[in-house]
């Protein structure tokens, strides 16, 4: 591998490690069978997320990632062993708000 290739690889690894260092940790609190939406219990409140590919989370899975903003995110499940693509629909919710949103989306 060339010096440029090594430098590029090191930059990519540092970027990945940096994003994990600033990530939140949560737990999949609810996953409804047959529905792509799920709830993450995070330190800042509950998060309503929509699964878009990769690892398909289950209730009780550890989640590592950025939950503090709307939009598409790459999340890591079960100590970074599995990666999944998710859309953060809403965040910083209380339990009732999160359950209401999931109820509306998973009818």
Steps between C-alpha positions, in 0.01 A plus 500: 500500500628847417572772756186677383296183554639460853424862582146467366442184703629665819276802444196275450575303817553816706174643371309183592653490848430868554132461414467206740670696777226766485216252462216435738411158633147370521296183496229388258198530730230392254494331161162420347490190280423586137581870545823681408470744791650444842565690823842561653529586868786751522641719781332805341159334468326266261577493127264390221709347222424336166714209379638545145744213459789309641462343842134463597486582873311308766369602840783515753777572247763753607505795256795736448467810283374854470135531607493877549385606156257414225598317186692199379758355738727199509452329835701219654333220691634265768839658568563607139478145365208584270431811292160623385359795309226686685290812460450690826136606485488673840709519817505632859150361551340370816375142500136590425596718202719225353232233545238725339718556193576129463130422537417741214776365273457127564124457453 
